[in-house]
Amino acid sequence: MFISNTYNRFPIKIKKADGIWIFDDKGNKYLDTFSGIGVTSFGHCNEEISNAIIEKLQKYSHISNFFLDEDAIEVSERLVKETGKNGKVYFSNSGTEANEAALKAIKKTKKGAIISFFGNFHGRTIGSLSITGFPNIRSKFLPLLNNVIFLPFNDIKSFKDVFKKQEVSAVFVESIRGSGGLDTLTKEFANTIMEYKEKFDFILVTDEVQSGLGKTGEFFSYKHFNLEPDIITVAKSLGGGLPLGATIFTGNFSDIFSPGEHGSTFAPNPLALAASKVVLKKINQNLLLSVKEKGLYLKKQLLNIKNVNKVKGLGLMLGVKVDVKGDILKLALKENLLLNVVKNDTIRLLPPLNITYKEIDLMVSKLKKVLTSR
């Protein structure tokens, strides 16, 4: 193949996808437990989202940023509204780009060190990689941006010690770390962040690229922890399966960029905006309550499975820490189950937000066979 070898791919040739199912060219169907890594949050080929894309495509597929797509107004208004603050949105094509925009805003506004945490994942471009707390994926690309400090997650003492030594411009935090094993921010650590934000006036950025838009039972996952970010980054499910990211600048940071200081040729893509309108419309209070309830139900079922050590996360964003030797992905394929494993021992579950209880039971049943088959 002439495709860059950047991913370990499943040995499946996909013919089509529908809901929680992926179908191969041999007539097999596989239950997808991670929805394109959290992208198709209402299942594959959701009819309402697909129809919105097709309808927009019949009008146009692209217009330059010298013109304003009215859908951008509606999408940005909803994103800002959910922060409970005044603000403005910069649209991009991905979560990495959304975090790059946040970094650029910080560099323009404040001097000082940027704090991130070991196990945080913010992207793979040079800027976003500089604040990604995975030494193994950073090491080959050094030197990156300087004056970035990595701290242990949820370690209050280490966090406080930094402020004794130097000025801090910003803190990047994931309330629930998608690639970091689904570890969750503690309430005590969240309170410390807000206490020190008030005291030292740093910029707080919450990365909601994977955990946002309803996955945890709140529109933004940081709301579980009473954080008050200045900048919020989102992507993944925002475009309903199409590339769309956003950086939400609130309060005094609303007008951080002037014309020419930042931009993108392709973002916001009109088709992605049309899909996003539908996605956001579907995320209402009834859905969020349902996500919380289904998340608790799923967690309870998972904890009853042998070889499950721990279940982390919130809502329908869960990490199942397991004690199974061998290749879990291959074992799962035999059960026609598609799994995504992070940190070598944690199965990352990101099912659609509209998954049914019957589908949850089927997913758990298949997973139980995989984890107890030997």
MOZIBEL-V341049 format. One record per pair of residues at least 4 apart in sequence whose C-alpha atoms are under 6 Angstrom apart, sorted by the first residue. I is the first residue (numbers start at 0). GAP is how many residues later the second one is. D is the distance in Angstrom with one decimal. If there is no record, write none. Layout:
# MOZIBEL-V341049
i->(I,I)
gap->(GAP,GAP)
d->(D,D)
This chain:
# MOZIBEL-V341049
i->(12,12,13,13,14,14,14,15,16,16,16,16,17,17,18,18,19,19,19,20,20,20,21,21,22,22,23,29,29,30,30,31,32,32,33,33,33,34,34,34,37,38,38,38,39,39,39,39,40,40,40,41,41,41,42,48,48,51,51,52,52,52,56,61,70,71,72,74,75,76,79,85,85,86,86,86,86,87,87,87,88,88,89,89,90,90,90,90,91,91,91,91,91,92,92,92,92,93,93,93,94,94,94,95,97,97,97,97,99,105,109,110,111,111,111,112,112,112,112,113,113,113,113,114,114,114,115,115,115,116,116,116,116,116,117,117,117,117,118,118,118,119,119,120,121,121,122,122,123,123,124,129,129,134,153,155,168,169,169,169,170,171,171,172,173,173,174,174,174,175,175,175,176,176,177,178,180,180,181,181,181,186,192,195,196,196,203,203,204,204,204,205,206,207,207,207,208,208,208,210,210,211,211,212,212,213,213,214,214,215,215,215,215,216,216,216,216,221,229,230,230,231,231,232,232,233,233,234,234,237,238,238,238,238,238,239,239,241,248,248,249,256,271,282,289,290,290,291,293,294,294,304,306,306,307,307,308,308,309,310,310,311,311,312,312,315,316,316,317,318,318,318,319,319,320,320,321,330,331,331,332,339,339,340,340,340,341,363,367,368)
gap->(11,12,9,10,8,9,10,7,4,5,6,27,26,27,24,25,11,12,23,9,10,11,7,8,5,6,4,306,307,306,307,306,316,318,315,316,317,4,5,316,312,197,198,202,4,197,200,201,196,311,312,310,311,312,309,226,229,222,223,218,221,222,4,208,202,4,4,202,13,4,7,164,165,162,163,164,167,160,161,166,158,159,156,157,154,155,176,177,5,152,153,154,175,150,151,152,174,141,150,151,114,140,150,27,135,147,148,149,28,4,59,58,55,56,57,34,35,55,56,34,55,56,57,33,34,56,15,34,56,16,33,34,35,36,15,32,33,34,14,15,61,12,13,11,6,10,5,6,4,5,4,14,15,4,35,33,33,32,33,34,33,33,34,33,32,33,9,10,47,6,7,8,5,6,4,163,161,162,130,131,137,38,4,4,4,5,25,26,24,26,27,26,26,4,25,26,24,25,26,4,10,8,9,6,7,4,5,101,102,98,99,100,101,71,74,75,98,5,20,17,18,15,16,13,14,11,12,9,10,38,4,5,33,36,37,35,36,30,4,5,4,4,4,4,4,4,24,23,4,20,21,63,15,16,13,14,12,13,11,8,9,6,7,4,5,34,32,33,31,27,28,29,26,27,24,25,23,39,5,38,4,7,8,5,6,7,4,4,4,4)
d->(5.3,5.9,5.8,4.3,5.7,5.0,5.2,5.3,5.7,4.3,5.8,5.7,4.7,5.5,4.1,4.6,5.7,5.4,5.7,5.5,4.9,5.8,5.5,5.1,5.7,4.3,5.5,4.6,5.3,4.9,5.9,5.0,5.6,5.2,5.3,4.2,5.3,5.9,5.2,5.8,5.6,4.7,4.0,5.7,5.9,5.8,5.9,5.5,5.9,4.5,5.6,4.9,5.8,5.8,5.3,5.2,6.0,5.7,5.9,5.3,5.8,5.8,5.1,6.0,5.9,5.9,6.0,5.9,5.8,6.0,5.8,5.7,5.6,5.4,4.0,5.8,4.9,5.9,5.4,5.1,5.7,4.6,5.6,5.1,5.8,4.4,5.9,5.4,5.9,5.9,4.7,5.6,5.0,5.1,4.4,4.9,5.7,5.6,5.5,4.5,5.6,4.9,5.5,4.6,5.6,5.8,5.5,5.1,6.0,5.8,5.5,5.6,5.0,4.7,4.6,4.9,5.6,4.6,5.5,4.8,5.7,4.9,5.8,5.9,4.9,4.7,5.9,5.0,5.2,5.7,4.8,4.7,5.7,5.5,4.1,5.8,6.0,5.6,4.8,5.9,4.6,5.4,4.9,4.7,5.4,5.3,4.9,5.5,5.8,4.7,5.5,5.5,5.6,5.7,5.4,6.0,5.0,5.0,4.3,5.7,5.1,4.8,6.0,5.1,5.9,5.2,5.9,5.1,5.7,5.7,5.7,4.5,4.8,5.6,5.1,6.0,5.9,6.0,5.8,5.4,5.2,5.8,6.0,5.7,5.0,5.6,4.9,5.4,5.6,4.8,5.7,5.0,5.0,4.5,5.5,5.0,6.0,4.0,4.8,5.9,5.9,4.5,5.5,4.8,5.8,5.2,4.4,5.5,5.8,4.9,4.0,5.8,6.0,4.5,5.1,4.9,5.3,5.7,5.4,5.5,4.8,5.8,5.0,5.9,4.6,5.6,5.3,5.8,3.9,5.5,5.8,5.0,4.8,5.7,4.8,5.3,5.8,5.3,5.4,4.8,5.0,5.9,6.0,5.9,6.0,5.8,5.6,4.8,6.0,4.2,4.9,6.0,5.6,5.2,6.0,4.6,5.5,5.4,5.1,5.6,4.6,5.5,4.9,5.7,4.5,6.0,6.0,5.1,5.2,5.7,5.5,4.7,5.2,4.9,5.7,4.2,5.7,5.9,5.0,5.6,5.3,5.8,5.6,5.5,4.4,5.8,5.3,6.0,6.0,5.4)
